[in-house]
Amino acid sequence: MTNSIADPGHGHSPAAWTAVVIMLVGFAAGTVFYCFEMPVLVAISAVLIPIGALVGWAMSKAGYGVKGPKYSPKAH
């Protein structure tokens, strides 16, 4: 059983999920484009990774992070 005070939250927030999805799409697309020898599209895909991190940070600052006012965790 976990203690809610010590529970770190594991990043289950809209900001975290959005950031991870954007970065995952960039990584997956870059891998596919690399296999098909499309270096320009690999570079464009690589740009999605820091963009995902910036979007996650911005959403967290906007209140959609784990302890943000616009995020309400659902009970399991």
PQR file of N, CA, C, O and H, with PARSE charges and radii, in Angstrom:
ATOM      1  N   MET A   1       0.853  -1.171   0.000 -0.4000 1.5000
ATOM      2  CA  MET A   1       0.000   0.000   0.000 -0.0000 2.0000
ATOM      3  C   MET A   1       0.899   1.233   0.000  0.5500 1.7000
ATOM      4  O   MET A   1       1.918   1.265   0.689 -0.5500 1.4000
ATOM      5  N   THR A   2       0.522   2.230  -0.764 -0.4000 1.5000
ATOM      6  CA  THR A   2       1.344   3.434  -0.829 -0.0000 2.0000
ATOM      7  C   THR A   2       0.768   4.526   0.047  0.5500 1.7000
ATOM      8  O   THR A   2      -0.439   4.590   0.282 -0.5500 1.4000
ATOM      9  H   THR A   2      -0.306   2.203  -1.324  0.4000 1.0000
ATOM     10  N   ASN A   3       1.622   5.349   0.505 -0.4000 1.5000
ATOM     11  CA  ASN A   3       1.234   6.499   1.305 -0.0000 2.0000
ATOM     12  C   ASN A   3       1.057   7.680   0.356  0.5500 1.7000
ATOM     13  O   ASN A   3       1.964   7.987  -0.416 -0.5500 1.4000
ATOM     14  H   ASN A   3       2.602   5.297   0.314  0.4000 1.0000
ATOM     15  N   SER A   4      -0.081   8.338   0.401 -0.4000 1.5000
ATOM     16  CA  SER A   4      -0.355   9.420  -0.543 -0.0000 2.0000
ATOM     17  C   SER A   4       0.602  10.591  -0.376  0.5500 1.7000
ATOM     18  O   SER A   4       0.841  11.321  -1.338 -0.5500 1.4000
ATOM     19  H   SER A   4      -0.818   8.089   1.028  0.4000 1.0000
ATOM     20  N   ILE A   5       1.151  10.790   0.802 -0.4000 1.5000
ATOM     21  CA  ILE A   5       2.094  11.886   1.012 -0.0000 2.0000
ATOM     22  C   ILE A   5       3.428  11.571   0.335  0.5500 1.7000
ATOM     23  O   ILE A   5       4.053  12.461  -0.242 -0.5500 1.4000
ATOM     24  H   ILE A   5       0.957  10.197   1.584  0.4000 1.0000
ATOM     25  N   ALA A   6       3.863  10.324   0.399 -0.4000 1.5000
ATOM     26  CA  ALA A   6       5.146   9.943  -0.177 -0.0000 2.0000
ATOM     27  C   ALA A   6       5.031   9.574  -1.655  0.5500 1.7000
ATOM     28  O   ALA A   6       6.052   9.388  -2.317 -0.5500 1.4000
ATOM     29  H   ALA A   6       3.356   9.601   0.867  0.4000 1.0000
ATOM     30  N   ASP A   7       3.835   9.466  -2.176 -0.4000 1.5000
ATOM     31  CA  ASP A   7       3.631   9.075  -3.565 -0.0000 2.0000
ATOM     32  C   ASP A   7       4.111  10.193  -4.489  0.5500 1.7000
ATOM     33  O   ASP A   7       3.584  11.303  -4.418 -0.5500 1.4000
ATOM     34  H   ASP A   7       3.006   9.617  -1.638  0.4000 1.0000
ATOM     35  N   PRO A   8       5.097   9.933  -5.358 -0.5600 1.5000
ATOM     36  CA  PRO A   8       5.627  10.993  -6.208  0.2800 2.0000
ATOM     37  C   PRO A   8       4.706  11.370  -7.360  0.5500 1.7000
ATOM     38  O   PRO A   8       4.947  12.382  -8.019 -0.5500 1.4000
ATOM     39  N   GLY A   9       3.664  10.597  -7.626 -0.4000 1.5000
ATOM     40  CA  GLY A   9       2.729  10.934  -8.687 -0.0000 2.0000
ATOM     41  C   GLY A   9       3.071  10.311 -10.022  0.5500 1.7000
ATOM     42  O   GLY A   9       2.196  10.184 -10.878 -0.5500 1.4000
ATOM     43  H   GLY A   9       3.468   9.775  -7.091  0.4000 1.0000
ATOM     44  N   HIS A  10       4.306   9.923 -10.224 -0.4000 1.5000
ATOM     45  CA  HIS A  10       4.759   9.252 -11.436 -0.0000 2.0000
ATOM     46  C   HIS A  10       4.477  10.033 -12.711  0.5500 1.7000
ATOM     47  O   HIS A  10       4.513   9.448 -13.794 -0.5500 1.4000
ATOM     48  H   HIS A  10       5.017  10.027  -9.528  0.4000 1.0000
ATOM     49  N   GLY A  11       4.202  11.308 -12.629 -0.4000 1.5000
ATOM     50  CA  GLY A  11       4.018  12.125 -13.818 -0.0000 2.0000
ATOM     51  C   GLY A  11       2.720  11.900 -14.554  0.5500 1.7000
ATOM     52  O   GLY A  11       2.617  12.239 -15.733 -0.5500 1.4000
ATOM     53  H   GLY A  11       4.172  11.784 -11.750  0.4000 1.0000
ATOM     54  N   HIS A  12       1.723  11.338 -13.892 -0.4000 1.5000
ATOM     55  CA  HIS A  12       0.437  11.114 -14.546 -0.0000 2.0000
ATOM     56  C   HIS A  12      -0.320  12.434 -14.610  0.5500 1.7000
ATOM     57  O   HIS A  12      -1.161  12.725 -13.760 -0.5500 1.4000
ATOM     58  H   HIS A  12       1.807  11.063 -12.934  0.4000 1.0000
ATOM     59  N   SER A  13      -0.012  13.221 -15.621 -0.4000 1.5000
ATOM     60  CA  SER A  13      -0.673  14.509 -15.794 -0.0000 2.0000
ATOM     61  C   SER A  13      -0.789  14.781 -17.286  0.5500 1.7000
ATOM     62  O   SER A  13      -0.049  14.199 -18.079 -0.5500 1.4000
ATOM     63  H   SER A  13       0.671  12.985 -16.312  0.4000 1.0000
ATOM     64  N   PRO A  14      -1.709  15.655 -17.676 -0.5600 1.5000
ATOM     65  CA  PRO A  14      -1.814  15.994 -19.100  0.2800 2.0000
ATOM     66  C   PRO A  14      -0.504  16.542 -19.662  0.5500 1.7000
ATOM     67  O   PRO A  14      -0.166  16.262 -20.812 -0.5500 1.4000
ATOM     68  N   ALA A  15       0.228  17.307 -18.880 -0.4000 1.5000
ATOM     69  CA  ALA A  15       1.499  17.869 -19.354 -0.0000 2.0000
ATOM     70  C   ALA A  15       2.506  16.759 -19.647  0.5500 1.7000
ATOM     71  O   ALA A  15       3.166  16.776 -20.686 -0.5500 1.4000
ATOM     72  H   ALA A  15      -0.047  17.535 -17.946  0.4000 1.0000
ATOM     73  N   ALA A  16       2.624  15.808 -18.744 -0.4000 1.5000
ATOM     74  CA  ALA A  16       3.584  14.721 -18.924 -0.0000 2.0000
ATOM     75  C   ALA A  16       3.200  13.828 -20.098  0.5500 1.7000
ATOM     76  O   ALA A  16       4.049  13.479 -20.918 -0.5500 1.4000
ATOM     77  H   ALA A  16       2.088  15.794 -17.900  0.4000 1.0000
ATOM     78  N   TRP A  17       1.935  13.462 -20.180 -0.4000 1.5000
ATOM     79  CA  TRP A  17       1.502  12.595 -21.271 -0.0000 2.0000
ATOM     80  C   TRP A  17       1.676  13.266 -22.627  0.5500 1.7000
ATOM     81  O   TRP A  17       2.119  12.628 -23.582 -0.5500 1.4000
ATOM     82  H   TRP A  17       1.245  13.746 -19.514  0.4000 1.0000
ATOM     83  N   THR A  18       1.335  14.540 -22.719 -0.4000 1.5000
ATOM     84  CA  THR A  18       1.483  15.257 -23.984 -0.0000 2.0000
ATOM     85  C   THR A  18       2.945  15.328 -24.395  0.5500 1.7000
ATOM     86  O   THR A  18       3.278  15.097 -25.557 -0.5500 1.4000
ATOM     87  H   THR A  18       0.975  15.058 -21.943  0.4000 1.0000
ATOM     88  N   ALA A  19       3.814  15.645 -23.453 -0.4000 1.5000
ATOM     89  CA  ALA A  19       5.244  15.730 -23.751 -0.0000 2.0000
ATOM     90  C   ALA A  19       5.786  14.389 -24.235  0.5500 1.7000
ATOM     91  O   ALA A  19       6.520  14.334 -25.222 -0.5500 1.4000
ATOM     92  H   ALA A  19       3.543  15.833 -22.509  0.4000 1.0000
ATOM     93  N   VAL A  20       5.432  13.322 -23.552 -0.4000 1.5000
ATOM     94  CA  VAL A  20       5.937  12.000 -23.914 -0.0000 2.0000
ATOM     95  C   VAL A  20       5.413  11.568 -25.278  0.5500 1.7000
ATOM     96  O   VAL A  20       6.163  10.991 -26.065 -0.5500 1.4000
ATOM     97  H   VAL A  20       4.836  13.367 -22.750  0.4000 1.0000
ATOM     98  N   VAL A  21       4.155  11.832 -25.573 -0.4000 1.5000
ATOM     99  CA  VAL A  21       3.596  11.438 -26.869 -0.0000 2.0000
ATOM    100  C   VAL A  21       4.290  12.192 -28.002  0.5500 1.7000
ATOM    101  O   VAL A  21       4.637  11.589 -29.018 -0.5500 1.4000
ATOM    102  H   VAL A  21       3.546  12.301 -24.933  0.4000 1.0000
ATOM    103  N   ILE A  22       4.494  13.491 -27.846 -0.4000 1.5000
ATOM    104  CA  ILE A  22       5.169  14.273 -28.888 -0.0000 2.0000
ATOM    105  C   ILE A  22       6.589  13.755 -29.105  0.5500 1.7000
ATOM    106  O   ILE A  22       7.016  13.582 -30.247 -0.5500 1.4000
ATOM    107  H   ILE A  22       4.212  13.980 -27.021  0.4000 1.0000
ATOM    108  N   MET A  23       7.319  13.508 -28.025 -0.4000 1.5000
ATOM    109  CA  MET A  23       8.691  13.013 -28.158 -0.0000 2.0000
ATOM    110  C   MET A  23       8.725  11.606 -28.745  0.5500 1.7000
ATOM    111  O   MET A  23       9.617  11.288 -29.532 -0.5500 1.4000
ATOM    112  H   MET A  23       6.972  13.649 -27.098  0.4000 1.0000
ATOM    113  N   LEU A  24       7.770  10.763 -28.375 -0.4000 1.5000
ATOM    114  CA  LEU A  24       7.717   9.404 -28.910 -0.0000 2.0000
ATOM    115  C   LEU A  24       7.428   9.411 -30.408  0.5500 1.7000
ATOM    116  O   LEU A  24       8.028   8.644 -31.162 -0.5500 1.4000
ATOM    117  H   LEU A  24       7.046  11.021 -27.736  0.4000 1.0000
ATOM    118  N   VAL A  25       6.514  10.270 -30.837 -0.4000 1.5000
ATOM    119  CA  VAL A  25       6.221  10.389 -32.272 -0.0000 2.0000
ATOM    120  C   VAL A  25       7.465  10.861 -33.024  0.5500 1.7000
ATOM    121  O   VAL A  25       7.782  10.335 -34.090 -0.5500 1.4000
ATOM    122  H   VAL A  25       6.027  10.893 -30.225  0.4000 1.0000
ATOM    123  N   GLY A  26       8.168  11.848 -32.475 -0.4000 1.5000
ATOM    124  CA  GLY A  26       9.389  12.332 -33.115 -0.0000 2.0000
ATOM    125  C   GLY A  26      10.445  11.244 -33.229  0.5500 1.7000
ATOM    126  O   GLY A  26      11.084  11.102 -34.272 -0.5500 1.4000
ATOM    127  H   GLY A  26       7.911  12.276 -31.608  0.4000 1.0000
ATOM    128  N   PHE A  27      10.632  10.478 -32.163 -0.4000 1.5000
ATOM    129  CA  PHE A  27      11.626   9.408 -32.171 -0.0000 2.0000
ATOM    130  C   PHE A  27      11.236   8.299 -33.148  0.5500 1.7000
ATOM    131  O   PHE A  27      12.074   7.819 -33.912 -0.5500 1.4000
ATOM    132  H   PHE A  27      10.113  10.593 -31.316  0.4000 1.0000
ATOM    133  N   ALA A  28       9.965   7.892 -33.123 -0.4000 1.5000
ATOM    134  CA  ALA A  28       9.511   6.818 -34.011 -0.0000 2.0000
ATOM    135  C   ALA A  28       9.582   7.241 -35.476  0.5500 1.7000
ATOM    136  O   ALA A  28      10.038   6.476 -36.327 -0.5500 1.4000
ATOM    137  H   ALA A  28       9.284   8.282 -32.503  0.4000 1.0000
ATOM    138  N   ALA A  29       9.132   8.458 -35.767 -0.4000 1.5000
ATOM    139  CA  ALA A  29       9.189   8.946 -37.149 -0.0000 2.0000
ATOM    140  C   ALA A  29      10.636   9.062 -37.613  0.5500 1.7000
ATOM    141  O   ALA A  29      10.958   8.699 -38.744 -0.5500 1.4000
ATOM    142  H   ALA A  29       8.763   9.080 -35.076  0.4000 1.0000
ATOM    143  N   GLY A  30      11.505   9.564 -36.749 -0.4000 1.5000
ATOM    144  CA  GLY A  30      12.916   9.672 -37.105 -0.0000 2.0000
ATOM    145  C   GLY A  30      13.540   8.320 -37.406  0.5500 1.7000
ATOM    146  O   GLY A  30      14.369   8.204 -38.308 -0.5500 1.4000
ATOM    147  H   GLY A  30      11.244   9.859 -35.829  0.4000 1.0000
ATOM    148  N   THR A  31      13.151   7.305 -36.662 -0.4000 1.5000
ATOM    149  CA  THR A  31      13.662   5.959 -36.903 -0.0000 2.0000
ATOM    150  C   THR A  31      13.207   5.436 -38.258  0.5500 1.7000
ATOM    151  O   THR A  31      13.999   4.858 -39.002 -0.5500 1.4000
ATOM    152  H   THR A  31      12.478   7.399 -35.929  0.4000 1.0000
ATOM    153  N   VAL A  32      11.940   5.635 -38.577 -0.4000 1.5000
ATOM    154  CA  VAL A  32      11.413   5.186 -39.871 -0.0000 2.0000
ATOM    155  C   VAL A  32      12.093   5.939 -41.012  0.5500 1.7000
ATOM    156  O   VAL A  32      12.504   5.332 -42.001 -0.5500 1.4000
ATOM    157  H   VAL A  32      11.297   6.104 -37.972  0.4000 1.0000
ATOM    158  N   PHE A  33      12.210   7.252 -40.876 -0.4000 1.5000
ATOM    159  CA  PHE A  33      12.845   8.043 -41.928 -0.0000 2.0000
ATOM    160  C   PHE A  33      14.318   7.685 -42.088  0.5500 1.7000
ATOM    161  O   PHE A  33      14.850   7.740 -43.196 -0.5500 1.4000
ATOM    162  H   PHE A  33      11.876   7.745 -40.072  0.4000 1.0000
ATOM    163  N   TYR A  34      14.979   7.320 -40.995 -0.4000 1.5000
ATOM    164  CA  TYR A  34      16.375   6.895 -41.072 -0.0000 2.0000
ATOM    165  C   TYR A  34      16.490   5.605 -41.880  0.5500 1.7000
ATOM    166  O   TYR A  34      17.402   5.455 -42.694 -0.5500 1.4000
ATOM    167  H   TYR A  34      14.547   7.276 -40.095  0.4000 1.0000
ATOM    168  N   CYS A  35      15.568   4.682 -41.655 -0.4000 1.5000
ATOM    169  CA  CYS A  35      15.590   3.412 -42.389 -0.0000 2.0000
ATOM    170  C   CYS A  35      15.362   3.621 -43.879  0.5500 1.7000
ATOM    171  O   CYS A  35      15.891   2.870 -44.699 -0.5500 1.4000
ATOM    172  H   CYS A  35      14.828   4.804 -40.994  0.4000 1.0000
ATOM    173  N   PHE A  36      14.581   4.632 -44.235 -0.4000 1.5000
ATOM    174  CA  PHE A  36      14.313   4.934 -45.637 -0.0000 2.0000
ATOM    175  C   PHE A  36      15.273   5.970 -46.214  0.5500 1.7000
ATOM    176  O   PHE A  36      15.057   6.477 -47.315 -0.5500 1.4000
ATOM    177  H   PHE A  36      14.152   5.242 -43.569  0.4000 1.0000
ATOM    178  N   GLU A  37      16.332   6.284 -45.470 -0.4000 1.5000
ATOM    179  CA  GLU A  37      17.386   7.207 -45.897 -0.0000 2.0000
ATOM    180  C   GLU A  37      16.832   8.560 -46.337  0.5500 1.7000
ATOM    181  O   GLU A  37      17.082   9.017 -47.452 -0.5500 1.4000
ATOM    182  H   GLU A  37      16.508   5.872 -44.576  0.4000 1.0000
ATOM    183  N   MET A  38      16.081   9.187 -45.446 -0.4000 1.5000
ATOM    184  CA  MET A  38      15.518  10.519 -45.674 -0.0000 2.0000
ATOM    185  C   MET A  38      16.081  11.462 -44.609  0.5500 1.7000
ATOM    186  O   MET A  38      15.411  11.741 -43.615 -0.5500 1.4000
ATOM    187  H   MET A  38      15.878   8.816 -44.540  0.4000 1.0000
ATOM    188  N   PRO A  39      17.314  11.956 -44.811 -0.5600 1.5000
ATOM    189  CA  PRO A  39      17.978  12.720 -43.746  0.2800 2.0000
ATOM    190  C   PRO A  39      17.276  14.021 -43.368  0.5500 1.7000
ATOM    191  O   PRO A  39      17.333  14.433 -42.209 -0.5500 1.4000
ATOM    192  N   VAL A  40      16.627  14.666 -44.309 -0.4000 1.5000
ATOM    193  CA  VAL A  40      15.931  15.919 -43.982 -0.0000 2.0000
ATOM    194  C   VAL A  40      14.775  15.636 -43.026  0.5500 1.7000
ATOM    195  O   VAL A  40      14.566  16.374 -42.064 -0.5500 1.4000
ATOM    196  H   VAL A  40      16.581  14.331 -45.250  0.4000 1.0000
ATOM    197  N   LEU A  41      14.033  14.575 -43.293 -0.4000 1.5000
ATOM    198  CA  LEU A  41      12.915  14.229 -42.415 -0.0000 2.0000
ATOM    199  C   LEU A  41      13.399  13.690 -41.066  0.5500 1.7000
ATOM    200  O   LEU A  41      12.713  13.843 -40.055 -0.5500 1.4000
ATOM    201  H   LEU A  41      14.203  13.975 -44.075  0.4000 1.0000
ATOM    202  N   VAL A  42      14.573  13.064 -41.047 -0.4000 1.5000
ATOM    203  CA  VAL A  42      15.155  12.640 -39.766 -0.0000 2.0000
ATOM    204  C   VAL A  42      15.450  13.869 -38.914  0.5500 1.7000
ATOM    205  O   VAL A  42      15.162  13.889 -37.717 -0.5500 1.4000
ATOM    206  H   VAL A  42      15.130  12.940 -41.868  0.4000 1.0000
ATOM    207  N   ALA A  43      16.025  14.892 -39.540 -0.4000 1.5000
ATOM    208  CA  ALA A  43      16.343  16.124 -38.806 -0.0000 2.0000
ATOM    209  C   ALA A  43      15.077  16.814 -38.316  0.5500 1.7000
ATOM    210  O   ALA A  43      15.033  17.308 -37.190 -0.5500 1.4000
ATOM    211  H   ALA A  43      16.259  14.876 -40.513  0.4000 1.0000
ATOM    212  N   ILE A  44      14.053  16.849 -39.156 -0.4000 1.5000
ATOM    213  CA  ILE A  44      12.782  17.462 -38.747 -0.0000 2.0000
ATOM    214  C   ILE A  44      12.175  16.677 -37.587  0.5500 1.7000
ATOM    215  O   ILE A  44      11.639  17.272 -36.652 -0.5500 1.4000
ATOM    216  H   ILE A  44      14.089  16.447 -40.071  0.4000 1.0000
ATOM    217  N   SER A  45      12.253  15.360 -37.640 -0.4000 1.5000
ATOM    218  CA  SER A  45      11.730  14.526 -36.552 -0.0000 2.0000
ATOM    219  C   SER A  45      12.506  14.755 -35.265  0.5500 1.7000
ATOM    220  O   SER A  45      11.932  14.754 -34.175 -0.5500 1.4000
ATOM    221  H   SER A  45      12.688  14.878 -38.400  0.4000 1.0000
ATOM    222  N   ALA A  46      13.813  14.951 -35.395 -0.4000 1.5000
ATOM    223  CA  ALA A  46      14.643  15.179 -34.212 -0.0000 2.0000
ATOM    224  C   ALA A  46      14.261  16.472 -33.510  0.5500 1.7000
ATOM    225  O   ALA A  46      14.424  16.589 -32.295 -0.5500 1.4000
ATOM    226  H   ALA A  46      14.279  14.952 -36.279  0.4000 1.0000
ATOM    227  N   VAL A  47      13.761  17.435 -34.253 -0.4000 1.5000
ATOM    228  CA  VAL A  47      13.344  18.709 -33.663 -0.0000 2.0000
ATOM    229  C   VAL A  47      12.109  18.517 -32.780  0.5500 1.7000
ATOM    230  O   VAL A  47      11.887  19.297 -31.853 -0.5500 1.4000
ATOM    231  H   VAL A  47      13.629  17.340 -35.239  0.4000 1.0000
ATOM    232  N   LEU A  48      11.309  17.492 -33.057 -0.4000 1.5000
ATOM    233  CA  LEU A  48      10.113  17.239 -32.245 -0.0000 2.0000
ATOM    234  C   LEU A  48      10.452  16.857 -30.804  0.5500 1.7000
ATOM    235  O   LEU A  48       9.648  17.085 -29.901 -0.5500 1.4000
ATOM    236  H   LEU A  48      11.489  16.859 -33.809  0.4000 1.0000
ATOM    237  N   ILE A  49      11.619  16.284 -30.583 -0.4000 1.5000
ATOM    238  CA  ILE A  49      11.962  15.826 -29.233 -0.0000 2.0000
ATOM    239  C   ILE A  49      12.106  16.999 -28.264  0.5500 1.7000
ATOM    240  O   ILE A  49      11.467  16.981 -27.212 -0.5500 1.4000
ATOM    241  H   ILE A  49      12.272  16.098 -31.317  0.4000 1.0000
ATOM    242  N   PRO A  50      12.919  18.024 -28.568 -0.5600 1.5000
ATOM    243  CA  PRO A  50      12.945  19.167 -27.637  0.2800 2.0000
ATOM    244  C   PRO A  50      11.647  19.966 -27.634  0.5500 1.7000
ATOM    245  O   PRO A  50      11.306  20.591 -26.630 -0.5500 1.4000
ATOM    246  N   ILE A  51      10.919  19.950 -28.756 -0.4000 1.5000
ATOM    247  CA  ILE A  51       9.619  20.633 -28.775 -0.0000 2.0000
ATOM    248  C   ILE A  51       8.670  19.956 -27.787  0.5500 1.7000
ATOM    249  O   ILE A  51       7.932  20.636 -27.075 -0.5500 1.4000
ATOM    250  H   ILE A  51      11.196  19.442 -29.572  0.4000 1.0000
ATOM    251  N   GLY A  52       8.684  18.631 -27.739 -0.4000 1.5000
ATOM    252  CA  GLY A  52       7.856  17.909 -26.774 -0.0000 2.0000
ATOM    253  C   GLY A  52       8.190  18.282 -25.346  0.5500 1.7000
ATOM    254  O   GLY A  52       7.300  18.458 -24.515 -0.5500 1.4000
ATOM    255  H   GLY A  52       9.284  18.079 -28.317  0.4000 1.0000
ATOM    256  N   ALA A  53       9.488  18.403 -25.061 -0.4000 1.5000
ATOM    257  CA  ALA A  53       9.899  18.801 -23.710 -0.0000 2.0000
ATOM    258  C   ALA A  53       9.426  20.215 -23.390  0.5500 1.7000
ATOM    259  O   ALA A  53       8.974  20.481 -22.277 -0.5500 1.4000
ATOM    260  H   ALA A  53      10.211  18.260 -25.736  0.4000 1.0000
ATOM    261  N   LEU A  54       9.526  21.114 -24.352 -0.4000 1.5000
ATOM    262  CA  LEU A  54       9.068  22.492 -24.136 -0.0000 2.0000
ATOM    263  C   LEU A  54       7.555  22.564 -23.949  0.5500 1.7000
ATOM    264  O   LEU A  54       7.065  23.325 -23.115 -0.5500 1.4000
ATOM    265  H   LEU A  54       9.893  20.897 -25.256  0.4000 1.0000
ATOM    266  N   VAL A  55       6.819  21.774 -24.724 -0.4000 1.5000
ATOM    267  CA  VAL A  55       5.358  21.754 -24.581 -0.0000 2.0000
ATOM    268  C   VAL A  55       4.974  21.223 -23.200  0.5500 1.7000
ATOM    269  O   VAL A  55       4.082  21.772 -22.553 -0.5500 1.4000
ATOM    270  H   VAL A  55       7.217  21.157 -25.402  0.4000 1.0000
ATOM    271  N   GLY A  56       5.636  20.170 -22.749 -0.4000 1.5000
ATOM    272  CA  GLY A  56       5.367  19.634 -21.411 -0.0000 2.0000
ATOM    273  C   GLY A  56       5.665  20.649 -20.325  0.5500 1.7000
ATOM    274  O   GLY A  56       4.884  20.803 -19.386 -0.5500 1.4000
ATOM    275  H   GLY A  56       6.362  19.724 -23.274  0.4000 1.0000
ATOM    276  N   TRP A  57       6.792  21.345 -20.445 -0.4000 1.5000
ATOM    277  CA  TRP A  57       7.157  22.376 -19.469 -0.0000 2.0000
ATOM    278  C   TRP A  57       6.130  23.503 -19.474  0.5500 1.7000
ATOM    279  O   TRP A  57       5.702  23.963 -18.415 -0.5500 1.4000
ATOM    280  H   TRP A  57       7.427  21.220 -21.208  0.4000 1.0000
ATOM    281  N   ALA A  58       5.731  23.953 -20.687 -0.4000 1.5000
ATOM    282  CA  ALA A  58       4.763  25.051 -20.786 -0.0000 2.0000
ATOM    283  C   ALA A  58       3.408  24.643 -20.204  0.5500 1.7000
ATOM    284  O   ALA A  58       2.770  25.432 -19.507 -0.5500 1.4000
ATOM    285  H   ALA A  58       6.079  23.579 -21.546  0.4000 1.0000
ATOM    286  N   MET A  59       2.967  23.416 -20.486 -0.4000 1.5000
ATOM    287  CA  MET A  59       1.695  22.953 -19.933 -0.0000 2.0000
ATOM    288  C   MET A  59       1.766  22.834 -18.418  0.5500 1.7000
ATOM    289  O   MET A  59       0.794  23.128 -17.721 -0.5500 1.4000
ATOM    290  H   MET A  59       3.486  22.775 -21.052  0.4000 1.0000
ATOM    291  N   SER A  60       2.912  22.405 -17.910 -0.4000 1.5000
ATOM    292  CA  SER A  60       3.081  22.321 -16.462 -0.0000 2.0000
ATOM    293  C   SER A  60       2.997  23.706 -15.829  0.5500 1.7000
ATOM    294  O   SER A  60       2.357  23.881 -14.792 -0.5500 1.4000
ATOM    295  H   SER A  60       3.701  22.167 -18.476  0.4000 1.0000
ATOM    296  N   LYS A  61       3.639  24.677 -16.447 -0.4000 1.5000
ATOM    297  CA  LYS A  61       3.581  26.051 -15.939 -0.0000 2.0000
ATOM    298  C   LYS A  61       2.177  26.638 -16.076  0.5500 1.7000
ATOM    299  O   LYS A  61       1.797  27.522 -15.309 -0.5500 1.4000
ATOM    300  H   LYS A  61       4.159  24.534 -17.289  0.4000 1.0000
ATOM    301  N   ALA A  62       1.404  26.149 -17.053 -0.4000 1.5000
ATOM    302  CA  ALA A  62       0.036  26.631 -17.250 -0.0000 2.0000
ATOM    303  C   ALA A  62      -0.952  25.976 -16.287  0.5500 1.7000
ATOM    304  O   ALA A  62      -2.134  26.320 -16.281 -0.5500 1.4000
ATOM    305  H   ALA A  62       1.713  25.431 -17.677  0.4000 1.0000
ATOM    306  N   GLY A  63      -0.471  25.031 -15.468 -0.4000 1.5000
ATOM    307  CA  GLY A  63      -1.344  24.435 -14.464 -0.0000 2.0000
ATOM    308  C   GLY A  63      -1.776  23.015 -14.751  0.5500 1.7000
ATOM    309  O   GLY A  63      -2.602  22.467 -14.022 -0.5500 1.4000
ATOM    310  H   GLY A  63       0.489  24.751 -15.472  0.4000 1.0000
ATOM    311  N   TYR A  64      -1.240  22.403 -15.794 -0.4000 1.5000
ATOM    312  CA  TYR A  64      -1.628  21.041 -16.145 -0.0000 2.0000
ATOM    313  C   TYR A  64      -0.621  19.994 -15.682  0.5500 1.7000
ATOM    314  O   TYR A  64      -0.673  18.847 -16.124 -0.5500 1.4000
ATOM    315  H   TYR A  64      -0.569  22.848 -16.387  0.4000 1.0000
ATOM    316  N   GLY A  65       0.293  20.377 -14.798 -0.4000 1.5000
ATOM    317  CA  GLY A  65       1.262  19.443 -14.229 -0.0000 2.0000
ATOM    318  C   GLY A  65       0.647  18.654 -13.088  0.5500 1.7000
ATOM    319  O   GLY A  65      -0.546  18.780 -12.811 -0.5500 1.4000
ATOM    320  H   GLY A  65       0.336  21.309 -14.438  0.4000 1.0000
ATOM    321  N   VAL A  66       1.456  17.841 -12.425 -0.4000 1.5000
ATOM    322  CA  VAL A  66       0.966  16.956 -11.364 -0.0000 2.0000
ATOM    323  C   VAL A  66       0.311  17.732 -10.229  0.5500 1.7000
ATOM    324  O   VAL A  66      -0.736  17.317  -9.734 -0.5500 1.4000
ATOM    325  H   VAL A  66       2.425  17.738 -12.650  0.4000 1.0000
ATOM    326  N   LYS A  67       0.886  18.819  -9.815 -0.4000 1.5000
ATOM    327  CA  LYS A  67       0.310  19.583  -8.708 -0.0000 2.0000
ATOM    328  C   LYS A  67      -0.308  20.892  -9.181  0.5500 1.7000
ATOM    329  O   LYS A  67      -0.506  21.813  -8.389 -0.5500 1.4000
ATOM    330  H   LYS A  67       1.737  19.156 -10.218  0.4000 1.0000
ATOM    331  N   GLY A  68      -0.612  20.973 -10.467 -0.4000 1.5000
ATOM    332  CA  GLY A  68      -1.184  22.198 -11.018 -0.0000 2.0000
ATOM    333  C   GLY A  68      -2.650  22.367 -10.663  0.5500 1.7000
ATOM    334  O   GLY A  68      -3.337  21.382 -10.393 -0.5500 1.4000
ATOM    335  H   GLY A  68      -0.452  20.224 -11.111  0.4000 1.0000
ATOM    336  N   PRO A  69      -3.139  23.601 -10.660 -0.5600 1.5000
ATOM    337  CA  PRO A  69      -4.534  23.856 -10.290  0.2800 2.0000
ATOM    338  C   PRO A  69      -5.555  23.347 -11.316  0.5500 1.7000
ATOM    339  O   PRO A  69      -6.722  23.155 -10.975 -0.5500 1.4000
ATOM    340  N   LYS A  70      -5.135  23.129 -12.551 -0.4000 1.5000
ATOM    341  CA  LYS A  70      -6.079  22.669 -13.575 -0.0000 2.0000
ATOM    342  C   LYS A  70      -6.088  21.154 -13.724  0.5500 1.7000
ATOM    343  O   LYS A  70      -6.800  20.616 -14.573 -0.5500 1.4000
ATOM    344  H   LYS A  70      -4.187  23.284 -12.828  0.4000 1.0000
ATOM    345  N   TYR A  71      -5.314  20.473 -12.915 -0.4000 1.5000
ATOM    346  CA  TYR A  71      -5.233  19.021 -12.980 -0.0000 2.0000
ATOM    347  C   TYR A  71      -5.852  18.421 -11.733  0.5500 1.7000
ATOM    348  O   TYR A  71      -5.485  18.778 -10.613 -0.5500 1.4000
ATOM    349  H   TYR A  71      -4.736  20.910 -12.226  0.4000 1.0000
ATOM    350  N   SER A  72      -6.792  17.512 -11.930 -0.4000 1.5000
ATOM    351  CA  SER A  72      -7.381  16.810 -10.788 -0.0000 2.0000
ATOM    352  C   SER A  72      -7.236  15.310 -11.032  0.5500 1.7000
ATOM    353  O   SER A  72      -7.875  14.771 -11.936 -0.5500 1.4000
ATOM    354  H   SER A  72      -7.091  17.222 -12.839  0.4000 1.0000
ATOM    355  N   PRO A  73      -6.409  14.631 -10.245 -0.5600 1.5000
ATOM    356  CA  PRO A  73      -6.197  13.199 -10.455  0.2800 2.0000
ATOM    357  C   PRO A  73      -7.464  12.409 -10.186  0.5500 1.7000
ATOM    358  O   PRO A  73      -8.269  12.764  -9.326 -0.5500 1.4000
ATOM    359  N   LYS A  74      -7.622  11.341 -10.933 -0.4000 1.5000
ATOM    360  CA  LYS A  74      -8.787  10.474 -10.765 -0.0000 2.0000
ATOM    361  C   LYS A  74      -8.432   9.353  -9.789  0.5500 1.7000
ATOM    362  O   LYS A  74      -7.332   8.801  -9.837 -0.5500 1.4000
ATOM    363  H   LYS A  74      -6.968  11.053 -11.633  0.4000 1.0000
ATOM    364  N   ALA A  75      -9.354   9.030  -8.922 -0.4000 1.5000
ATOM    365  CA  ALA A  75      -9.138   7.937  -7.968 -0.0000 2.0000
ATOM    366  C   ALA A  75      -9.203   6.608  -8.703  0.5500 1.7000
ATOM    367  O   ALA A  75      -9.973   6.448  -9.651 -0.5500 1.4000
ATOM    368  H   ALA A  75     -10.247   9.478  -8.882  0.4000 1.0000
ATOM    369  N   HIS A  76      -8.397   5.666  -8.264 -0.4000 1.5000
ATOM    370  CA  HIS A  76      -8.370   4.347  -8.910 -0.0000 2.0000
ATOM    371  C   HIS A  76      -9.232   3.395  -8.146  0.5500 1.7000
ATOM    372  O   HIS A  76      -9.348   2.228  -8.522 -0.5500 1.4000
ATOM    373  H   HIS A  76      -7.772   5.796  -7.494  0.4000 1.0000
TER
END
